[in-house]
Amino acid sequence: MEETRSSPQSDEKEVGLLLKRSSDVEEELDGRETWGKKVDFLLSIIGFAVDLANVWRFPYLCYKNGGGAFLIPYFLMLIFGAVPLFFMELILGQFHRQGPVSVWKIVPLLKGIGLAECLIAYLVAFYYNVVIAWSFFYLVSSFTSSLPWTTCGNIWNTDNCSDLYSNLTNATSPAKEFFEMRVLGLKNSTGIHDIGSPRWELVLCLMLVFACLYFSLWKGVKSSGKVVWVTATMPYVVLSILLVRGLLLPGSTDGILYFLTPKIHRLADSQVWIDAAVQIFYSVGAGFGVHLAYASYNKFNNNCYRDCLFTACINSFTSIFSGIVIFCYLGYMSNKQNKNIEQVAVDGPGLVFEVYPEAIATLPGSIGWSIVFFFMLITLGMDSAMGGLESVITGVIDQNRNFLKSFRYRRELITFITILGAFAFALPSVTNGGMYVFNIFDKFAAGTSILFAVFSEAVAVSWFYGLDQFCTDVEKMLGFRPSLYWRICWKFISPAFVLTIVVSSLIKQEPLIYDASWGRYHYPELGYAIGWSLSAASMILIPGYAIYHIFFKQKGTIKQRFLLSISPTWEQSSIIRSQRAKRTQTRHWFSLGRHSTESEAVRLSERNNLNCNL
């Protein structure tokens, strides 16, 4: 390797050339693949951020929390909370060219953050892909002369089923009974303690989902980057078609007005602000390790700043756009059934598997509309599912690179094992009582735990790694240092937002229930125990690994072990030689990243030497 010499006074042009050569050397050393095209990466992160929650959760939260007024806290949380953390993850992955686990060589003590994020992403795969399986079931069921959720009198219907738009208390719609009785088989289960055996139709649909995921991921970003050209773009085509058709329906404008009309008095309710924060953090997708994994396959000088802003705008636009589409049809159903929209609108899977299919069934050419709609749901879910599993696969491969390099088909093998494990753990959610299992995962797998992981990540980067060093990394890649807005958000505002949500989520615990057509099911203590075990399993990895690293991975006094553990691996040799660490200095902890840390060339040389040693 050519010896590089530089000094703190080297001019910007020379440093830029040195950085470019260094990035080329890094690519040769790690043999890491890159995206085939720039747009492959952009479509992948957009596809992950824009998912099923944009269709079924955001519209419900918006109308429930003040309509257009909800957009005020939503965009405030977006600007000062979610986007800075999203940008932070893109920077980390792209600069270090490492996945969500191995990137924590920047703060070895907190490697548990990466482990927690991968576990959360994997837990989500156990139930999220079940929604796609339901969509496949509905898609296949749509290829018939008459949609099966339009009439009563089927073998799965009860005496309470009514295909008339009745206001009777006990009446249930054919669409609701099709979902609960035919698809889920929920009537054959008495609760979480009696889930029964897997339903073979759903098992086949689930196998199809994971087969699609495997062949989308087995060749890495070269294969997944091609799939997202369909999965990330198709929802916008379908939503546009559905919007045009919906605007022609009676009552559609009433639904849109109900959705967007601001109710300013609702802003006085703290729950509105909490809902806005939770929704935008989940929607952007920080904390799953996906953005880290995807960005690690970028070229060193890719403009991830522009990617961040563009993706955030697209994500928010999609939420509002899909809300308008959904409320077009809710307004239509309200008009047709002569009910208030509050009685029609529901949250979660019920919106897209009960209310929307019922609305579509009343349209001319309903079979075609049904096929289009459920194909859209599949594409919406598929790229998000790909992202979650990519986080796990990248994390495993990067962490075990030396061991796996002797295997010719290591990527295919790890992908197969990951997919097979996720399929096995998803099976309980496709049993007769699978909805009870699904509901627990939905509430706890990526609830408080992911917020805790995001908070830990923000603190680790802005305080332990240090804003001086982090901003220097940005300058190396993008040619400019982040503005005061980004630095203040990373250091104070974003962590404060996330911490507030974490505390609020712990204080305001909602009861674990499921509303079925025949009544409300209250979960026993077993349900809560399973749920909190899921949350704790990932959260405990962060302090647990920190303790393990200090007492079993490092040597020396407690002080020496701690200083080495909070220092990047490329600084540790100099700390051992000089017995000095910059993280003992007050300036490191309170700096806002206005100045470069050390000589660019010296730092890059140390990193290259480390790579050579590895």
ZAMARGU-4260 file (C-alpha; in steps of 0.2 Angstrom, whole numbers, plus 5000, padded with zeros to 4 digits):
<rodrens>
0) 5000/5000/5000 | 5007/5017/4996 | 5012/5027/5011 | 5002/5042/5014 | 5009/5058/5022
5) 4999/5073/5028 | 4997/5086/5041 | 4983/5096/5049 | 4988/5110/5037 | 4985/5100/5021
10) 4974/5109/5009 | 4957/5103/5005 | 4961/5096/4988 | 4975/5085/4993 | 4964/5078/5007
15) 4950/5075/4995 | 4961/5065/4983 | 4968/5055/4998 | 4950/5051/5004 | 4945/5045/4987
20) 4960/5033/4986 | 4956/5027/5003 | 4938/5023/4999 | 4944/5013/4984 | 4956/5004/4995
25) 4943/5000/5008 | 4932/4992/4994 | 4946/4981/4988 | 4950/4976/5006 | 4933/4971/5012
30) 4926/4965/4995 | 4910/4972/4999 | 4897/4973/4985 | 4889/4989/4980 | 4872/4994/4973
35) 4870/4991/4954 | 4863/5008/4952 | 4861/5023/4963 | 4842/5022/4961 | 4842/5004/4968
40) 4847/5010/4985 | 4835/5025/4984 | 4820/5014/4980 | 4825/5001/4993 | 4825/5014/5008
45) 4809/5021/5001 | 4801/5004/5000 | 4806/5000/5018 | 4800/5016/5025 | 4784/5016/5015
50) 4774/5001/5022 | 4757/4994/5027 | 4757/5006/5042 | 4756/5021/5030 | 4739/5013/5023
55) 4731/5007/5039 | 4738/5016/5054 | 4742/5034/5049 | 4725/5038/5042 | 4717/5031/5057
60) 4728/5041/5069 | 4726/5057/5059 | 4707/5057/5060 | 4707/5052/5078 | 4719/5065/5084
65) 4712/5081/5076 | 4712/5078/5057 | 4723/5091/5049 | 4728/5098/5066 | 4738/5081/5068
70) 4749/5086/5055 | 4757/5100/5066 | 4764/5088/5079 | 4768/5075/5065 | 4779/5087/5055
75) 4787/5094/5070 | 4792/5077/5076 | 4798/5073/5058 | 4809/5088/5057 | 4817/5088/5074
80) 4816/5069/5079 | 4815/5056/5065 | 4824/5064/5050 | 4840/5068/5060 | 4841/5050/5067
85) 4837/5043/5049 | 4852/5053/5042 | 4863/5048/5057 | 4860/5029/5052 | 4864/5032/5033
90) 4880/5041/5038 | 4886/5027/5050 | 4882/5013/5037 | 4890/5022/5022 | 4905/5029/5030
95) 4910/5013/5039 | 4904/5001/5026 | 4898/4989/5040 | 4881/4982/5045 | 4871/4986/5060
100) 4882/4975/5072 | 4900/4977/5066 | 4898/4996/5064 | 4899/4997/5083 | 4918/4996/5082
105) 4915/5015/5084 | 4909/5012/5102 | 4913/4993/5106 | 4904/4995/5123 | 4887/4997/5115
110) 4888/4984/5102 | 4873/4977/5110 | 4863/4991/5101 | 4866/4982/5084 | 4862/4965/5092
115) 4846/4973/5098 | 4841/4981/5082 | 4844/4964/5072 | 4834/4955/5085 | 4819/4967/5084
120) 4820/4966/5065 | 4819/4947/5066 | 4805/4947/5078 | 4795/4959/5067 | 4798/4946/5053
125) 4788/4933/5063 | 4772/4942/5061 | 4774/4956/5048 | 4775/4943/5034 | 4759/4935/5040
130) 4750/4951/5034 | 4757/4948/5017 | 4751/4930/5018 | 4734/4936/5022 | 4735/4947/5007
135) 4740/4933/4996 | 4725/4923/5002 | 4713/4937/4998 | 4722/4939/4981 | 4719/4921/4977
140) 4701/4922/4984 | 4697/4937/4972 | 4699/4926/4956 | 4681/4920/4957 | 4664/4925/4949
145) 4658/4932/4965 | 4669/4939/4979 | 4667/4928/4994 | 4665/4942/5007 | 4650/4949/4999
150) 4637/4937/5005 | 4631/4927/5020 | 4625/4909/5019 | 4643/4902/5017 | 4649/4888/5028
155) 4659/4900/5039 | 4645/4912/5042 | 4636/4914/5059 | 4618/4918/5062 | 4623/4936/5066
160) 4629/4939/5048 | 4619/4952/5038 | 4623/4957/5021 | 4611/4972/5023 | 4617/4988/5030
165) 4610/4986/5047 | 4612/4996/5062 | 4608/4981/5073 | 4620/4979/5088 | 4624/4961/5085
170) 4624/4961/5066 | 4641/4958/5058 | 4646/4961/5040 | 4650/4947/5028 | 4668/4955/5026
175) 4671/4954/5044 | 4666/4936/5046 | 4676/4931/5030 | 4691/4938/5039 | 4688/4931/5056
180) 4680/4915/5052 | 4686/4910/5035 | 4704/4917/5034 | 4709/4917/5052 | 4698/4903/5059
185) 4697/4913/5075 | 4681/4905/5081 | 4690/4888/5083 | 4701/4896/5097 | 4696/4901/5114
190) 4712/4912/5117 | 4731/4913/5118 | 4731/4897/5128 | 4722/4887/5114 | 4729/4893/5097
195) 4726/4876/5089 | 4735/4870/5074 | 4741/4879/5058 | 4729/4882/5044 | 4735/4874/5029
200) 4730/4888/5017 | 4739/4901/5027 | 4754/4890/5028 | 4755/4889/5009 | 4753/4907/5008
205) 4766/4910/5021 | 4778/4898/5012 | 4775/4908/4996 | 4779/4924/5005 | 4796/4918/5012
210) 4800/4909/4995 | 4798/4926/4987 | 4809/4934/5000 | 4822/4921/4998 | 4824/4923/4980
215) 4824/4942/4982 | 4838/4942/4995 | 4849/4927/4991 | 4861/4937/4979 | 4862/4952/4990
220) 4858/4970/4984 | 4861/4964/4966 | 4845/4954/4967 | 4835/4964/4980 | 4839/4980/4970
225) 4830/4974/4955 | 4815/4968/4965 | 4811/4985/4972 | 4809/4993/4955 | 4792/4984/4956
230) 4788/4983/4974 | 4792/5001/4978 | 4784/5009/4963 | 4768/4999/4961 | 4759/5005/4976
235) 4759/5023/4969 | 4752/5017/4953 | 4738/5008/4962 | 4734/5021/4974 | 4733/5034/4960
240) 4720/5023/4951 | 4710/5020/4967 | 4710/5038/4971 | 4703/5043/4953 | 4690/5029/4955
245) 4686/5034/4973 | 4683/5053/4969 | 4669/5048/4958 | 4660/5039/4972 | 4646/5048/4982
250) 4651/5054/4999 | 4670/5053/4995 | 4673/5072/4997 | 4665/5071/5014 | 4677/5057/5019
255) 4692/5068/5013 | 4686/5083/5022 | 4683/5073/5038 | 4701/5067/5036 | 4709/5084/5034
260) 4698/5096/5043 | 4708/5102/5058 | 4702/5101/5076 | 4714/5113/5084 | 4708/5109/5102
265) 4715/5092/5101 | 4732/5099/5101 | 4730/5101/5120 | 4729/5083/5122 | 4747/5076/5126
270) 4742/5059/5118 | 4740/5067/5101 | 4759/5072/5102 | 4764/5055/5108 | 4754/5047/5094
275) 4762/5058/5081 | 4780/5054/5088 | 4777/5036/5088 | 4770/5035/5071 | 4784/5045/5062
280) 4798/5036/5071 | 4790/5019/5066 | 4786/5025/5049 | 4804/5032/5045 | 4811/5015/5051
285) 4825/5021/5062 | 4831/5008/5074 | 4829/4992/5064 | 4846/4992/5057 | 4839/4992/5039
290) 4846/5009/5034 | 4863/5005/5041 | 4863/4989/5031 | 4857/4997/5015 | 4869/5012/5017
295) 4884/5000/5020 | 4883/4995/5001 | 4884/5013/4995 | 4899/5020/4987 | 4909/5031/4999
300) 4905/5048/4992 | 4886/5044/4989 | 4875/5059/4993 | 4866/5051/5007 | 4861/5069/5013
305) 4850/5071/4998 | 4843/5053/5000 | 4838/5056/5017 | 4828/5072/5013 | 4820/5064/4998
310) 4815/5048/5007 | 4807/5058/5022 | 4797/5069/5010 | 4791/5054/5000 | 4786/5044/5016
315) 4776/5059/5023 | 4768/5062/5006 | 4763/5044/5005 | 4755/5044/5022 | 4744/5059/5018
320) 4741/5052/5000 | 4735/5035/5006 | 4725/5043/5020 | 4715/5053/5006 | 4713/5037/4996
325) 4707/5027/5011 | 4695/5041/5017 | 4688/5043/5000 | 4681/5025/5002 | 4677/5027/5020
330) 4666/5042/5016 | 4658/5032/5002 | 4654/5018/5014 | 4648/5030/5027 | 4636/5037/5014
335) 4630/5020/5008 | 4627/5013/5025 | 4620/5029/5032 | 4632/5029/5047 | 4645/5041/5054
340) 4663/5039/5048 | 4668/5035/5066 | 4657/5019/5065 | 4666/5014/5049 | 4684/5019/5052
345) 4694/5006/5061 | 4713/5004/5065 | 4725/4990/5060 | 4722/4975/5049 | 4703/4977/5050
350) 4704/4993/5039 | 4712/4984/5024 | 4705/4966/5027 | 4687/4971/5032 | 4681/4989/5028
355) 4691/4991/5012 | 4686/4974/5004 | 4668/4978/5009 | 4669/4995/5000 | 4677/4987/4984
360) 4664/4974/4983 | 4651/4987/4980 | 4659/4994/4965 | 4656/4989/4947 | 4670/4977/4942
365) 4674/4973/4960 | 4684/4958/4956 | 4696/4968/4946 | 4697/4981/4959 | 4700/4968/4973
370) 4714/4960/4963 | 4723/4977/4961 | 4721/4982/4979 | 4728/4966/4987 | 4742/4966/4974
375) 4746/4983/4980 | 4746/4977/4999 | 4758/4963/4994 | 4770/4975/4986 | 4769/4987/5000
380) 4773/4974/5013 | 4786/4964/5003 | 4800/4978/5001 | 4798/4982/5020 | 4800/4963/5024
385) 4815/4962/5013 | 4823/4977/5022 | 4820/4969/5039 | 4828/4952/5034 | 4842/4961/5025
390) 4847/4969/5042 | 4848/4952/5050 | 4857/4944/5036 | 4870/4958/5034 | 4873/4959/5052
395) 4877/4940/5053 | 4888/4940/5038 | 4898/4956/5043 | 4900/4949/5061 | 4906/4932/5055
400) 4915/4937/5039 | 4932/4929/5043 | 4923/4912/5047 | 4911/4913/5032 | 4924/4918/5019
405) 4928/4900/5016 | 4911/4896/5011 | 4908/4899/4993 | 4889/4901/4994 | 4889/4910/5011
410) 4876/4923/5006 | 4864/4910/5000 | 4867/4899/5015 | 4864/4913/5028 | 4849/4919/5019
415) 4841/4902/5018 | 4844/4899/5037 | 4837/4916/5041 | 4822/4914/5030 | 4819/4896/5037
420) 4820/4902/5055 | 4808/4916/5052 | 4795/4905/5043 | 4796/4892/5058 | 4793/4906/5071
425) 4779/4914/5060 | 4769/4897/5060 | 4760/4901/5077 | 4752/4917/5069 | 4744/4906/5056
430) 4735/4894/5068 | 4717/4896/5072 | 4721/4907/5087 | 4735/4915/5077 | 4727/4933/5078
435) 4730/4932/5097 | 4748/4928/5094 | 4749/4941/5080 | 4742/4955/5092 | 4755/4952/5105
440) 4769/4953/5093 | 4762/4969/5085 | 4761/4977/5102 | 4777/4972/5110 | 4790/4966/5097
445) 4794/4983/5090 | 4786/4994/5104 | 4796/5001/5118 | 4811/4991/5113 | 4814/4999/5097
450) 4812/5017/5105 | 4825/5012/5118 | 4837/5005/5104 | 4835/5022/5094 | 4838/5032/5110
455) 4854/5022/5114 | 4860/5024/5096 | 4858/5043/5097 | 4867/5044/5113 | 4881/5032/5108
460) 4885/5042/5092 | 4882/5060/5098 | 4890/5058/5115 | 4902/5043/5116 | 4908/5043/5098
465) 4907/5062/5098 | 4900/5075/5087 | 4917/5081/5082 | 4922/5064/5075 | 4905/5061/5068
470) 4904/5078/5058 | 4922/5075/5052 | 4916/5058/5045 | 4902/5068/5036 | 4914/5080/5029
475) 4925/5066/5022 | 4910/5059/5013 | 4900/5074/5007 | 4912/5088/5008 | 4903/5099/5021
480) 4901/5099/5039 | 4883/5097/5045 | 4874/5113/5050 | 4870/5118/5068 | 4852/5111/5065
485) 4858/5093/5063 | 4871/5095/5077 | 4858/5101/5090 | 4846/5088/5085 | 4858/5074/5086
490) 4865/5080/5103 | 4850/5085/5112 | 4833/5087/5103 | 4831/5069/5095 | 4837/5060/5110
495) 4825/5070/5121 | 4810/5066/5110 | 4814/5048/5110 | 4817/5047/5129 | 4800/5056/5132
500) 4791/5043/5121 | 4799/5029/5130 | 4794/5035/5147 | 4777/5039/5141 | 4775/5022/5133
505) 4780/5014/5150 | 4768/5025/5160 | 4753/5025/5149 | 4751/5006/5146 | 4735/5002/5137
510) 4727/4985/5141 | 4730/4971/5129 | 4714/4966/5121 | 4707/4960/5104 | 4690/4966/5098
515) 4681/4951/5089 | 4664/4951/5081 | 4657/4941/5096 | 4665/4952/5109 | 4681/4958/5117
520) 4695/4946/5122 | 4705/4952/5137 | 4722/4944/5137 | 4727/4934/5153 | 4743/4936/5162
525) 4751/4924/5150 | 4749/4936/5136 | 4757/4950/5145 | 4771/4939/5151 | 4775/4934/5133
530) 4774/4952/5127 | 4786/4959/5139 | 4797/4945/5137 | 4798/4950/5118 | 4802/4968/5123
535) 4815/4963/5136 | 4824/4951/5125 | 4830/4964/5114 | 4832/4978/5127 | 4843/4968/5139
540) 4856/4965/5125 | 4862/4983/5126 | 4867/4984/5145 | 4870/4965/5145 | 4883/4966/5131
545) 4891/4981/5139 | 4894/4972/5155 | 4901/4957/5146 | 4912/4968/5135 | 4920/4976/5150
550) 4923/4961/5161 | 4926/4948/5148 | 4933/4956/5132 | 4945/4969/5139 | 4960/4969/5151
555) 4967/4981/5163 | 4960/4991/5177 | 4941/4995/5177 | 4945/5013/5171 | 4957/5006/5157
560) 4943/4994/5152 | 4930/5007/5151 | 4940/5020/5141 | 4945/5007/5129 | 4927/5001/5127
565) 4920/5018/5123 | 4934/5022/5111 | 4934/5017/5093 | 4944/5001/5089 | 4957/5011/5078
570) 4961/5023/5093 | 4964/5009/5106 | 4982/5005/5101 | 4987/5023/5103 | 4977/5024/5120
575) 4987/5009/5126 | 5004/5016/5121 | 5001/5034/5127 | 4989/5030/5142 | 4978/5045/5136
580) 4961/5046/5128 | 4952/5061/5121 | 4936/5054/5129 | 4943/5059/5146 | 4942/5077/5140
585) 4927/5088/5144 | 4928/5096/5127 | 4924/5079/5119 | 4907/5077/5128 | 4901/5095/5126
590) 4907/5099/5109 | 4894/5103/5095 | 4905/5096/5081 | 4911/5113/5074 | 4929/5108/5072
595) 4938/5093/5064 | 4946/5081/5076 | 4962/5075/5070 | 4972/5074/5054 | 4962/5067/5040
600) 4976/5057/5033 | 4982/5050/5050 | 4965/5044/5054 | 4962/5036/5037 | 4980/5028/5038
605) 4975/5020/5055 | 4959/5013/5048 | 4967/5005/5033 | 4981/4997/5045 | 4967/4990/5055
610) 4958/4983/5040 | 4975/4975/5035 | 4977/4967/5052 | 4959/4960/5051
</rodrens>
